Amino acid sequence: MGNRGEESGGKAVLLVVALSSFLTPFAASSFNLALPSMGKELMLDSALLGWLALSYLLASAIFLVPFGKLADMVGRKRVFLYGTLVFTASSLLLAFSISALLLPLRTLQGVGSAMLFGTGPAILVSSSPMGRRGRLLGLNVASVYLGLSLGPFLGGALTQRLGWRSTFLMNAVLGLVIIVFTTARVRGEWRGAGGGRFDSFGSLLYGLILILLIYGLSSIPSAQSLLLLACGGLLTLLFLNWELRVKSPVLEVGMFTKNRVFALSNLAALLNYGATSAVAFLMSLYLQYPRGFDPQTSGLILLSQPVMQATLSPLAGMLSDRVEARILASAGMGITTLGLLLLTLLDEATPIETVVLDLLILGLGFALFSSPNMNAVMSSVEKSFYGVASAILGTMRLIGQMLSMSIATTAIATSTGGGLIEPSTYPILIQAMRSSFTIFSILCLIGTLASTVRGRMR
């Protein structure tokens, strides 16, 4: 199958994949801290600022699966390296950009992110034996959480001391380090079955579907959102019909229809991200408005969750090499459900120690879920589909994030009438948060059930 260098993974592969897994969430989370300064310096309106954030997400989602398929066909290291080059170059250009170029460069950065995120875990799995996958994937997941944890802190510090352009320079430096290590230390190449034509039409349909779904989710509860989601549903039927007939589909439908572990593991991931991604957003509002904490203190409180995740993810990954992923991941989802239920009890008098404990419980649950679930997804498919499997799991994350934020923002907008958040509306805000956490708890409970019935890996 053309898997040269399968024994050459080792520490070099782990290092470059872990760095890339740190880089993409770090770039996204640090960018959010730079947005206000960018807006003031370049006189950007709120609509363009929103697009700068959304364009990166859209491009990443659209290109994840097509580049995952391409990596399986032409080589995962090749696509990974080209993706790093695209990401690094766009980051460097963003650091010296004028306002007219920000949007296309952010979109290009999202494309590079898709090439990195869709191939990194596939390379890691391709270069490691079955008995060590969980441990390596756990370290990789810990790198993701480390990027999420340090992104706001370092992004804020860099923006405050050196200006918003320094955050993009930081991305470029990290990208350059990955390029150097990949070219100098990572030997060999990993690919799936060669031959066949790339499914361009299927990739186009797939991209249009994600655009409609993401736009639809982001504009809930407007009438426009229902139309967009309906069109996305119709295009999905056309896409599935095409993929079943084409010789070399961009998305192998049989991975879902014939592989119960793969399908239910991805469903569990979608529901988990859909239930947890907006927690930091809601808790940031809660801590800074009703509780009156400053941004720095709020950030330190919120840091407890990703620190717990980063600390325990390697251990959970190692356990998944010995214990059924179904058991570990389901336990993690159950603990996450408990943490979300506890958050429905928040009010203006809740002790801050209780808030931190709730966040630690969520961190424990997500750590137990994420690494074993990723191990289950990657171990449930043949080597020829590692790139696509990794990309699909990344897509579940992105769609789950959009779903979670849509639920949270809709609950707040409906409760407050879209007005300003002020002391008189604090009780309404807390009630909207409770409603969101209730919905998240239900989603997570459904995800727990999906995870429990996924079947055995061993």
N, C-alpha and C positions, 0 to 999 in steps of 0.2 A: 504493500500500500504506500510505499515511499516514505516510511517513517525513519529517515536517517537521523542518527544522533539521539536515539531514544534513551540511551544510557548517559547522555552528557548533560542532563538537566541540572541536577545538583544545586549547590548553593548559588551559582550564578543565575540560573533561571529563577529561583525563589527571590533573589534580590531584585532583579529587574521587574518581575511581575508584581512583587510587593510594592516597589516604588511607584509603578504605574497605578496600582490600586489605591495608593495614598494620594497620588497626584490629581486624579479626576475629581474625587469628592472635595479635596482641598481647594481646587480651583473654583468649584461651584460655590462652596460655602464662604470662601474668602471674598469672592466677587460680590456677594450680597452686602458685605460691609463697605465695599468701595462704591456702591451705587449712588448714595447720597452725594458724595464728594464729586463723582463724575458728573452728576446732574447739575451741580452748582457751577463747576468750572466750565463746562461746555454748553451750559444753558439748554439742557435737555428736558423735554416735557415728560410728564408721568407716563404717557402712552409709550414713548420710545424706551423709557427705562424698563417698563414691563416687557416690551419686546426683546430687549437685550437679555433678559433672563429667560424668556420663553423660547427664543430662537435656538439657544444652546440645547435646551431640553428637547425641542422638536427634532433638531438635526440628529441628536444622539439616538432618539427613539426610532426615527425613520431608517437610519443606516445600520443599526446594530445587527439585525438578522441578515440583510444582504452581504455585509462585510464578513459576518460569521460564516456564511456559506462560501463566499469567495476564498476565505482563509482555508477552509477545508479542501478547496479545489487546488489552489496555487501555492499554499504554504502559510502556516500560522505565524511563523516568525517574520516572514516577509511583510505580511499585512500589519503585524504589530509594529515593526520598525518604521514602515511608511506612515502609520498612524501617529507614532511619536514625532516624526518629522513634521507632519501637518500640524499637530497640536503645538509643538515648540515654535514653529515659524509663525503661526497665527498669534500665539501669545506674545512673541517679540514685536510683531507688527501692532498689536493692540496697545502695547506699552508706549508707542510713539504715534498713535493714530489720532486723526481728527474725527469730529463727530460723524461725518458722512460715511466713513469707513467702518464705524463700530459694528453696525448690524451685520454686514456680510462677513466680517472677520470673526464675530462671535458665532455665526452659523458655521464657518469653517472650523472653528475650535471645537464645536459640537461634533462635527464629522470626525475629526481626529480622535475625540473622546470615544466615539462609537468603535473605531478601529482598535483602540487600546482595550476598552472594557469588554469587547466581544471576543477578543483573542487571548487575553492574559490568562484567565483560568483554564482555557483549553490547552495552552502551552504547558501550564503547571501540571495538569492531569496527564497530558501526553508523555511527559518526561519523568513521571513518578510511578512506582509500582502500586498496585491496589492497596496493599497494607499500610502505605504511608500517605495516601491521598487526604484523608481526613485531617491529619496533623498539618499538612502543607496548606490545605484550603482554609483551615482555622487561622493560621498565621496570615494568610491573605485577607481574610475577612477582618482580622484585627487591624490590618493596615488601612482598610476602608474606614473603620471607625476612628482610627487615629487621625486620618485626614479630615473627617467630619468634626472631630473634637478640636483640632488645632486650627482649622480653617478660620472660624470666626475670631479666635484670639489673635493669631498672627496677622490675619487680614486687617483687623481693626488697628493693631499696633503699627503695621506697615503704612496703612492709609494715614493714620494720625501723624506719624513722624516723617515719612518720606513721600506721601502723596499716593493717590490711587494707582498711578502707573507702576509703582513698585510691586504691586501684587501680581501683575502680569509678567514682570521681569523675574519674579520668584518662580512662576510657572515655567518660564523659558529655561531658567537655570536647571531646575529639576528635570525637565525634558531632555536637556543636553546631557545630563549625567546618565539618564537611561539609555540614550543613543550610544554613548561611549561604551558603557558596560555591555550592551547588547552586541555591538559589533566586535568588541575585543574579547569577550568572555563566553558568550553563548554560542556553542558550536552546533552544527547540524540544522535540520529542518524537520517539521512535523506537518503532515497533511493527511487528508482522508483519501477517498477514491478519486483518482484523476480522471480526465476526460469529460465529455459532455459540454454543452453550451450553458453559459450563465443565463439564468432566467430573468431577463431584463423586464419583460412585461409583468411578471409576477412581482418583481421588486417594486415596480411603479405602483401597482395596485396596493401593495402592502403599505407603501409610504402614504398614499392617499387615504387609506383606511385610518392610519394612526393620526394623520392631520385632523381628520373629521372627528375622531374619538377624543383626542386631546382638546381640540377647540370646544367640542360639545361639553366635555366635563368641566372645562374652565369657565364656561358661560352659563352653567346651571344657576338659577332656575328659569332662565328666559325661554321664550318660545323658540328662539333661534337654536338653543341647545338641543331641544327635542328633534328639530329638523336635521341638525348635523349628526346626531347620534343615529337617527333612522337611516340617513344616507350611508353612514358608516356600516350599519348592519347589512344593508343591501349589497354594498360593495364587498363585504366579507363573504357573502354567499357566492358572488361572482369569483372572488379570489380562490375560495375553496374548490369550486368547480374547475377552475383553470389548473390549480396545483395537482388535482387528482388526475388530470389528463396529460400534463406536460412530462417529458421524459426525465428532465433533471430539475425538479422544482426548487425554488429558493427556500421553501418550507416544506419539509416532509410531513404531510398530514398524518401519516401512519405513526409518527412519534407520539401523537396524542390519542389516536383511535385504537392503537394496538399495544401501547405501552402504558399500563395503568400507573406504575410508579412515577414515570416521567410526567404524565398529565396531572395527577393529583398533587405531586410535589410542586409543580409550577402554579397550580391553583392555590395551594397553601401559601406560596410566596406572594402571589398577587394580593390575597386577602390580608396577609400579615403586614405588608407595606401599606395597603389601603387603610389598615386599622391603626398604624403607628406613626406614619410619616408626618402628620400634622400635629403630633403631640408637642414638639418643641415650639412650633408656632403659637399654639394655644397657651402653653405654659409661659411663654415669653410675655404675652398680653396679660395673663393673670398676675405674674410677678411684678410687672412694671406699672400696671394700672390699679387694680384693687389693692394690691399689697404695697405699692409705692417704692419698690426697690429700684436702684439705678441700673443702667444696662450692664455695667461690669459685674455687679453683684448677682444680677439675674443670670448672666452668662456662667458664672462660677457654679451657681445652683444647678443649672441645666447640664453642666458638664458631668455631673454624677452619673447620668445614664450612659453616654457613650464611653466613659472611662470604664464602667463596669463591663460593657460589651467588649471593649478592646482587651481587657484583662482576661476574661473568661473564654473568649472565642477560640484561642488555640487549644485550651483544655477540652472544650466541647468537640473540636475537630478531632483530637486524638481519641476521645471516647467513641466517636462515630466509626472509627476503624475497628472497634471491638464490639460495640453495642448497636443494635438495629437503629438506623436513622429514624425509622418510624416512631420508635419509643422516645428517643431524645428530642426530636423536633416537636412531637406532639406534646411532650411535657413542657417544652419551651413555650409553645402556643398557649397551653393551659395557664402557665404562670403569667404570660402577657395579658391574657384575658382577666386574670385576677387583678393585675396592676391597673388595667383600664377601668375595671369596676370600682376600685378604690378611688380613682380620680373623679368619679361621678359624685363623690361625697364632699368635694372641695367647697369651701366657702371663704369669706373674708377673715375668719378667725382660725382657720386651720393652722396648727403649729407648723413652722417651716421644717422642723425635723420630720414631720409626717410626710410633707411634700417630697423631701429628699428620699425618704424610705420608699415611697411610691415609685419614684424615678429609678431607684436601684432595683426594685422588683422588675420593672419593665426592662432594664438593662440585662438582668439575669435571664429573663424569659427570651429576649431576642438573641442573646448569645447562645443559649441552648438550641434555639431553632435554626439560626442562619447557617452555621458551618455544616451541621449534619444534613440539613436540607439541600445545600449545594452539593455535598458529597453524594447524596441520593440521586440528584438530577444528573450529575456527570457520570456516575457509575452505572446508570440505567440505560445508557446508549452505547452504540458501537463507536470505535475510535474514529471512524469516518465522519461522525456527526458531532464531535466535540465542539467545534467552532460554533455551529448552529445552536447546540444545546446551551452553551455559555451565553450566546447572544439572546436567546429566548428568555433565559432567566433574568438577564439585564433588562429586557423589555418589560417583564412583569414588574420589576422594581419601579421603572419610570411611570408605567400606567397606574400602579398602586399609589405612587406619590401624588399624581394628579387627582386620583379619586379621593384620596385622603384630604387634600387641600380643598377640593370642591365641596366636600361635606362640611368642613369646618367653616369656610368662608360663607357658604349658603346659610348655615345655622346662625352665624353672627349677623349677616346682612338682613335676614328675615326677622330676627329678634329686635335689632336696633333700628330697623328701617333705613339702613344705609347711612345714618347720621354719624356725627362725631362721637367718639368714646370719651365720656366725661363722668365725673363722680355720680351724677344722677342716673347714669345708665350702667353703672358697675353691677348692680344686681341682675340686670338683664343680660349683661355679658357673661356672668357666671352661669346663669341658667342656660345660655346658648352653649357654653362649654360643656356643661353636664349632658345636654342633649347629644352633642357630638361624641362624647366619651361613651354614652350609652350605645349609639350606633356602632362605634368602633368595637365595643365589647361584643356585640352581636356578630359583626364580621369576623372577629377573631375566634369566636366560638365555632362558627361555621368552618373556618380554616382549621381549627383543631380537629374537627370531625373528618375533614378531607385528608388531613395528615395521618389520622389514625387508621383509615381504611385504605391507604395507598398500597398496602401489600408489603411483603418481605423482600429484602435485597439478598439475603443469604439463605 
